[in-house]
Amino acid sequence: MKSANFSARRGAVLWMAIGALIGNAGELLAQAAGDKPKVERPYGDGPLSLEDFGTEPPAGTTRGAKVYANINFEHVYRSFASSPGKRTAFIQSVEVRADVLRWRSWIFDRQQREALAYPQGHYDIDQLLAKKCQRAMYQKLADGEQIFGVGASEQEAVGEMEKRLSEIMEPVVEDRADLHHQYDEATDGGADAQAIEASRKETLRQLAEIEKELKKLAAAALRRSRRR
């Protein structure tokens, strides 16, 4: 008789730095831990605020802001003994989102709240990418494809399943740097307030459309799972 259980898990699928300068995964992963707590908060908690900038600007900085973010996933999966000595884990539901890394983000002038608009535009772009990743996953589930992994243990099976999630996301996020560069060029590095507003308006419009699509795809995926 097969044993089955449901579980939830959270993990990081992509490290990123966004702002006037775009960093890279190596810079973040190699940094010293330090004494400050590594506080993250999700995009859904609202727009950027001064509280999201938890560290001092680098020496020599004279303007600007830099926001570090992490694209995280949270998923619920089902695990069962699929054959002797093997377990299978497959996705039941998944959320992908951008989270601010408060302990790494900085802003030069805390008296100018209007300075938040420019990094917010970068943050919006990352949330859009996160939701595009989520849409790609749910499109597969709605089409009847299972996202799963097989291993000798539950941990190994989940690890293989998460590799499949990463494979689905890779083509979605591969142009991330280009999107941020385009935003920088369109807004003159944050100097053009009207361009920032126009860019953000378009990004938020796309986000709203994807959220609508996700509701439909999630419902279709649920119907598929109930027929199995």
Buried (B, 14 or more C-beta within 10 A) or exposed (E): EEEEEEEEBEEEBBBBBBBBEBBEEEEBEEEEEEEEEEBBBBBEEEEBEEEBBBBEBEEEBEBBBBBBBBBBBBBEBBBBBBEEEBBBBBBBBBBBBBBBBBBBBBBBEEEEEEBBBBBBBBBBBBBBBBBBBBBBBBBBBBEEEBBBBBBEEBEBBBBBBBEBBBEBBEEBBEEBEEBBEEBBEBBEBBEBEEBBEBBBEEBBEBBEEBEEBBEEBBEBBEEBBEEE
